[in-house]
């Protein structure tokens, strides 16, 4: 099993901002078989790294005092070779840098931006932390997807700010979807969610977590205190369910049917 590599603009990491890191570890540990390691409190503020079979798959962090009114949420990071240059490109492309590039000691340089559709996205310039060391396997992230209320603006933004090679998968009145890359080489998706998002729900990034059996995993989500928002269903890419953890962070379960 090879360690994944990421080109600039590729999703390379995800982390959870949550009300209760300890309870979140219990939920995701029992659901996905994750193990956890707490990083240096002084350097990293209690950041927790999750692994599957010894390989890094995600991060967890507690909300800061000024974030208590914010929802628990999964966030993603796109790789950059130069976070400062990417931040400038984000601004030039119509986005807003909400957390300017800052060094995470020894690990890398991060920034947080808001795209023109209102979705938050991270930037990660790696030093010692290259991102995921396991993807597309049970217990790891298998897909990243932007549900956008301003699809055209989002497509233009990610093309300009992150150099995305956009491939249009479907463009009809009923459904519009594009990907970063094409076919089997696609690394992320972006769809027009204006007709689908409930009122008050902003544009946002979703992660798909791979499981062996989506139906069993959805039942376990409920048993562990989470909620199933959309029951498992098949589509051409697998069997999926939309769920939340006990604190309301939304994610997708993905079962390959191949």
KELOTI-312630 format. One record per residue (C-alpha): residue in one letter; z, x, y. Coordinates in steps of 0.5 Angstrom, whole numbers, plus 500, padded with zeros to 3 digits. Each point is the difference from the previous one (the first is absolute). Example, Ala and Ser with C-alpha at 12.3 -4.5 7.8 and 13.67 -1.06 7.14 Angstrom:
BEGIN
a516525491 s498502507 
//
This chain:
BEGIN
x500500500 x498503506 x503500507 x496496505 x497503506 x498497507 x495500505 x502499507 x500493501 x502498493 x507496499 x504506497 x507497501 x504493500 x507499502 x505494500 x505499506 x505495498 x507497501 x503503494 x498507497 x504499494 x499493498 x492502501 x501506495 x503495495 x494495501 x494505500 x504504495 x500494495 x494497501 x495507500 x505505497 x500504506 x506505501 x502503506 x502506504 x504500507 x497505505 x505504504 x504495505 x500505506 x492502499 x497493498 x505495502 x502498493 x492499498 x500498492 x494502496 x498496494 x496503494 x497497494 x501505494 x502506504 x494499505 x501497507 x497493502 x503498506 x506500505 x506496502 x504500507 x505496503 x499496506 x503504507 x505496504 x494498505 x496497494 x504495497 x496494503 x494503497 x498497493 x500505494 x493502499 x496505496 x496505504 x494505499 x498506502 x493503501 x499508499 x498504506 x499507501 x502500507 x505495502 x500501507 x492499500 x500494496 x505497505 x495502506 x495496495 x504494499 x501499508 x493501501 x498495495 x504495503 x506501496 x507501502 x505506498 x507497500 x503506497 x497507502 x499505495 x506503498 x502506495 x504498494 x503507498 x496503495 x497494497 x494498505 x499497507 x500492501 x498495505 x500493500 x494496503 x498492501 x493499499 x496495505 x502494495 x507501500 x501504494 x505506500 x497506496 x503507499 x497507501 x502505495 x498508501 x503503494 x504506499 x504501494 x499492499 x493499498 x501492498 x500497494 x500504494 x498494495 x496494502 x496495496 x505500494 x505495498 x506501505 x496503506 x496497505 x493498498 x497497507 x501500507 x497494504 x500498507 x500492502 x498500507 x499494505 x495504504 x495503494 x495502504 x504504505 x504503494 x494502497 x498504506 x506503501 x501503493 x493503501 x501503506 x508502500 x500502493 x493502498 x499494495 x494500496 x499492500 x497496494 x499493501 x502496493 x499493503 x498497506 x500492500 x502495504 x506499495 x502507498 x499507504 x502506496 x499508501 x502506497 x501507502 x495503495 x496497495 x500497493 x505504496 x501505505 x503495505 x507502502 x502494504 x498493502 x500496507 x499492500 x499495505 x507496500 x499496506 x499494496 x505501494 x506503504 x506495501 x501499508 x505505502 x498505495 x497506503 x494505498 x504504495 x498506494 x502498493 x501504494 x498498493 x505503495 x497501493 x504496494 x498500493 x501492500 x500496506 x503494497 x506503498 x500504506 x500494504 x506497496 x504506501 x499500507 x503493500 x506502495 x501506505 x501496506 x493501503 x495494501 x493498497 x496498506 x493500496 x500499493 x496505495 x493498500 x494504498 x494503505 x495505498 x504505501 x506499496 x506495500 x504499506 x507497503 x502500507 x508501500 x506502504 x506504499 x507497501 x499502507 x494497502 x495506499 x493498498 x496504495 x495498494 x501501493 x493503497 x498499492 x494504498 x496495495 x495506498 
//
